[in-house]
């Protein structure tokens, strides 16, 4: 029971999978795939209206028309943009209801049982992207809908066939999503390993890009927040490595990682991206970005290792959802990197800003 409770409370993989698809430029493909699948189901429901095995009564035909229209609208929405988590949840529940209505409205229970196969695809999507309660809702609706159709077949006298087809269909409805959840679990474990710096436990560059994209996706752009990236490079680290040895250097890197964790807030992303280089991204006001950077610089300088840090900051105002978040992040990193080298050339243990960080001179995206 404890294991079931953990599974039930497990968070979804929506943000992680969306970032995964975005990083591999697969979002457009997935949008077209979802459009194709949903529009096909909508068309199938509509075509059933012309069949003698399809909906016959005025009520059955009306609800089938509504279900087809709702599925068509959801399909078109995927052409417009990839949905947010909440939108995807609404689409999943609505799709669940529309498929059930379309199946139960069929006059011939044998064709209805075939139509219940559509739950397999929906359950697979929910298993990949959403939580256990949503999956149980989808599976429960699918199995119940198939059971009603099988019961109608049994009432006509062919009980053995009804039970046989119901077992086959339920096997598919149940097996596909649970296999999907296992695959997502192992993908997330492998991705976590490939996105984490083994020494410090911080995200690496790949992990940073994913976290930074998540920040941008959740940004309330109506309040025009600043998205700031800081490039941090430790001064004199190579000399410390040469004089005190690499084990000491490793302890310094771990200590700096701990400082980053202490300074970072909720709307931040941190990472170790090189030997002695770290990245820090945050959504905040320009003033808070300055304060956080100074707090970080001071904390590193106060550590007992005698190491300081040069920081370069770049910021932009988020006035609308970032259409190309990867390009925006790369652009800010390049500007922050240039500012960091300016701080190093000026003697180190300093902060330099790429442009104006007051909000008036930062570039908008």
N, C-alpha and C positions, 0 to 999 in steps of 0.2 A: 504493500500500500504506500510505503514511503516513496518508492520509485515512481509510482503513478502520480503522487502528489507533486513531485519535482517536475515530472513531464508536464503536468497540467499548468504549473506556474511558470514554466520556462518562457522567457521572452521570445518574440518572433525574430526572424532573420531578415526583415524587410529592408532595413537600412543597409545592412551588410551586403545582401544580395544585389540591391540597387547599385551600391558602390562598385561591387564586383563586375556587374554588367557594364557600368559606365566606364570603368578603367579599361575594359576590353572592347569598348565601342560596340557593344551588343544590344544596347537599349533600343535602337531603331529596329533591329531585327525582331526583338521581342515584342515591340509595339505592333509591328505588322503581323507577327504570328498570332497575337491575341486578337487583333482585328479579324484575321482570317477565320480563326476558330469560332469566335462569337458570332460573326456574320453568317457563317455556315449553319450554326444551330438556329439562328433567327430565321434564315431562309427555309430550313427544314420544317420548322414549326408552321411557317406561312404556307408552304406547299402542302402540308397535311390537310389544310382546309379544303383542298380540291379532291381529296381522296375519300372514297366511301368507307375506308377504315379509320379516317380521321375524325375530328370533332363534328358532331351532327346537330346537337341542340343549340339554340341561340346563345345560351349561357356559355357552353363549351367553346363555341366559336368566338365569342366576345373576349373571354379570358385568354384564349390562344392568340388573338390579335394583339392584346395588351402585352402579353409575354414576349411576342416577337418584336414589338416596337421597343420595349425596354432593352432587350438584348441588342437590338440594332443601335440604339443610342449609346450603350456602353461600348460597343465595338467601335463606333465613330470617335468616342472620347479617347481611345487608345491611339488613334491616328493623330489626335491633337497633341497629346503629351503623355508621358509616363505618369501614372497617378501617384498621389501621396499615399501614405499608409492608410489614413482614414478613408480616402476615396476607394482604395483597393478593397478595404473591408466592406464598405457599402456595396461595391460591385459584386463581391463574392456572395453576400447575403441575397442581393437582388437576383443574381444569376441562379442561385440555389432555388429560390422561389419560382423563377420563370421556367426552369427545367422541369420542376415537379408539376407545375400547372400544365405545361405542354404534354407531359407524359400521361397524367391522370385524365386529361380531356379526350384522349384517344378513344374511339368507339371500340376498336379491336384490341383486346388486352395483349395479344401476341405482339402487335406492332408497338404497343405501349412499353412492353418489357424490353424490346430492342432499343427504344428511345432512352431508357434509363441508363444506357451505356454512357451518355453524355456526362453523368456524374463522375465518371472515372477521371476525365480531364480536369473538371473543376476541383475535385478532391486533390488531385496531384498539384495543382496551382496553390491551393490553400496550404497543403502540407509544406511546400517550399517556402512560402512567403509569410504565413500567419501562424497564430498560436493554436494550442491544442483545443481550446473551446470552439474556435471557428471550424477546426477540422472535424470535431465530434458532431457539430451541428450539420455540416455538409454530409458526413458519412451517415448520420442518423436519418437525414431526409432522403438520401439516396436509397438506403436499405429499405426504409419504410415505403417509399414510392414503388420500388421493385416488388416488395412483398404484396402490396395492394394489387398490382397487375397480375402477379402469380396467383393470388387468391381468386381473382376473376377467371383465370384460366382453369383453375381447379374446380370452380363452381360449374364450369361447362362440361366437366366429366373427365378431364385429362389431368388428374392430380399428379401422376408420376412425372409427366413432362413439365408441369408447373414447378415442382420442387427441384427437378434437375436443372432447369434453366435459371431458377432463382439462385441456386448454390453457385453456379458458374459465374453469374453476374455479381453476386456479393463477394465472391473471391477476388474478382478484378477490382471492384470498388474499394475493398479493404486493403488489398495488397499494394496497389500502386502508390497511394499516399504514404503508407508506412515505409515502403522502400525509399520513397522520396525524402522522408525525414531522416532516415539513416544516412543517405547520400549527403544531404545538407550538413548533418552533424560532422561527418568526416571531412567534408570540404572546409567547413569553418575551422576545424582543428588544424588542418594543414595550412589554411590561410593564416591563422593566428601565428603558427610557427614561422611561416615565411614572411610575416609582417612585423616580427618582433626582433629587436636587437638582443642577442643572447647574453651579452655581458651586463647591460644595465636593466633589461626588462622593459625598456621603453619601446614604442613603435619605431621601426626603421623608416626609410624614405617612403616605401610603399604604404606602410601603415599610416604615415603622416598624411599622405594624399587622401586616403580613405576617410580619415577623421576630419580633415579640413573640408572635404566635400560634404560631409554630414553637417558640419557647422553652417556651411553656405545654404544647404538645402533647408535647414530649420530656421534660418535668419528671418526675423520679422522686418522685411525690407521697408514696410510702411513707416517705421520709425527711423529709417535711414541710418542704420548702425555702421560703424567702421569695422572693416575686416583688416586686421593688422597681422603681418608676419614678421618675426624677428629671427635673424640669423645670428647665432652665438658661436664664437670661436674662442677657445681658451688660449690666453697669452702665455708664451714660454713653456708650453706643454712638452714640446719635443726636448727641450733642455732638461726638464724634470725627468722625463723618461731616460735620458742618457745618464743623468747623475744618480738618480735613486732607483732606477730599474723599472721594467714594465709592470711588475706586480703592484708597485706603488702607483704607477700611472693608471692602472685599472681601478684601483681603489678611489682615485681622484674622480675618474669618470663616473663611477657608481655614486659618489657623493654629490656630484653636480646633477646627476639624474634625480636624486632624492630632493635636491633643492628645487629643481623644476617642478616636481610633483607638489611640493609644499606651496609654491608660488601660484601654480596654475589653478584656475577656478573651474566652474562648470562649463562655460562656453569657451573652452580652450582645446588645443591639440598640441602635443609635444612629441618630440622624436630625437633620436640620435641618428645623424645622417652621414657621419664620417668619423675619422679617427678622433678628433676633438671638436667636432662641429655638431651643434644641436639646432633644432628648429622649434619655434614657439608661435602658434597662431591663436588669435582670440577675436571674438566679437565684443566690442566695447566702445566706449567713448574715447576720443584721442587722449584725454587727460588720464583715464585709467590705463591706457596702453603705455603712456610715459611712466606712470607710477609703478606699474608691474615690471617694466624694463629696469628701472632704477633699483627696485627692490631685488630683482634677480642679480644685477651687477654687484650690488652691495653685499648680498649674501655669499656670492662666490668669492669675492675679495676677502670676506671675513673668515672663510674656511681656513683650517690650520695648515693647508698645503702650500700656501704662498703662491697660489695661482690666481690670476685675474681673467677677466673676459672682455672681449670687444663685441659690441652688439650693433647690428644694423637693422633698422626698422623700415618697412614699407607698408603703406596703408591705402585703402580705397573705400569710398562710400558705397554701400550696397543700396541702390535705389530701386532695383527690380531683381527678380530671380536671375541668377547667373546662368546664361545660356550655355557658356563654355567654361565650367568651373575649373577644369584641369588647366586650361590656358591661363585663366586668371591667377591660379595658384602659382604656376610656373613663372608668370610675369612678376608677381610680387616677390617670389624667392630670388629672382635675378636682381631685382632692385635692392632687396635687403642685403644680398651678398655684396653688391658693390658698396653699399653704405658701411657694411662691416669692415671691408678692406680699407676704407677711408679712416675708420676709427683705429685700425691697427697702425696705419701709416702715421697717425697723429700721436702715437705712443702707447696705445692700448688702454685697457681699463676704462673705456669710454663708450658712449652711445652716439651713434650718428643716424640721422633720419633721411630717407630718400624723399625729398620734397617736404612740403608743409604738412605737419601732423595735427594742425588745429581744426581741420575740417573744411577750410576755405580753399586750400590749394591742392587737396588730394584729388586724384582722378577718379571719376565715377564709372561704375560698370553696372 
